[in-house]
């Protein structure tokens, strides 16, 4: 390791508190990778080693690293208007342009856009809007919100409560009261023997309706759902799931929030995951690929009905008392607007549709590998779940941390992927080519084989 790499690693341990990291192990061993530049779909460590970024960072760098148009858009915007806010009716002009474009691109009719800075903030804002809306409608007990086990909606106190993963709740005293969790639509693990996807979806929908009736329909305000569940294990919905879930929500006048933070802007092969799976949401949250992660920004799209109720309530109260200093930041808005132009002009959605068969079929070919239980995905997002016994689907002992071992071997081979338990997640930049997909598959295959040999040696 170079002197600079050693210096960076030691300073990292001394000064940085890392997210989603075993802090004790990090304190003892230092960072697992120090990255200092990126180009296209690749990043490079401080020794110059190249890595194919199979996760687009964190599901987000859709247009790859070093995209000149985004760099120029951010630079030009910073020179023109380095900051302005949206408080008290003021607004940077480019924020209006971006809001107009997002309404144009929305999968269902929407009325207004609220800007924030992360997916967590977007979902936190959605929770507040749901409460504000129901208070405006005089429904002061219709406040409970249902999310799903294994969901990921963020890590603020409220959005972290929506998230259905124990590590986000444990010893943070979450979830908050009034936030409930129903079944995760995890067909591979949750279906009964001989149960079809359609029957499984029917059973989960019945369980949701039973929960609503037990809580009281007049107390349940909203249901949050990712079209494809990301951090919970890249879980795609079983056939007819969202069709049946939405019928129940409509029956009891419950809002649907589509969390498009990962799925939005082409990841599933359409502009929105809602289009891929037939969702008709009342609120949409988005982030990540909105600016290809070049500048932090997120957006909440709301229906006219919700906006109108907010107007009435703010008139009564004197102000709509919600907002962030950096909401609609002009540099972030300009960067996001340019990202959308690139999606349009370079037909990124069409490109995803063209290359996704090689990606999905290539990963599914690993279904014959002794370690692989299931491969699932859509578009350019997928999960490969490894098991100790393919016939029984028995998982590996958590003490072995097999998923983490695969990720470590992949990194040795110059590939960055992510372990979600024993599911290995893939979410490469949307600009990946067929030849780069082949490279990714080769490196992953080598990592799987190394892991198998490691397990045989235990």
KATASUL-V867296 format. One line per field, one symbol per residue. ss: DSSP state (h for helix, s for strand, l for the rest). Layout:
BEGIN
ss = ???
END
This chain:
BEGIN
ss = llhhhhhhhhhhhhhlllllllhhhhhhhlllllsssssslssssllllssssllhhhhlllllsllhhhhhhhhhhhhhllllllhhhlllhhhhhhhhhhhhhllllllsssssllhhhhhhhhhhhhhhhhhhlllllllsssssllllllllhhhhhhlllhhhhlllllllllssssllllhhhhllllllhhhhhhhhhhhhhhhhhhhlhhhssssssslsslllllssllllhhhhhhhhhhhlllssssslllllllllllllhhhhhlllllsssslhhhlllllllssssslhhhhhhhhhhhhhhllllllllllllhhhhhhhhhhhhhhhhllhhhhhhhhhhhhhhhhhhhhhlllsssssssllssssssllsllllslllhhhlhhhhhhhhhhhllsslsssllsssslllllllhhhhhhhhhhhhhhhhhhhhhhhll
END
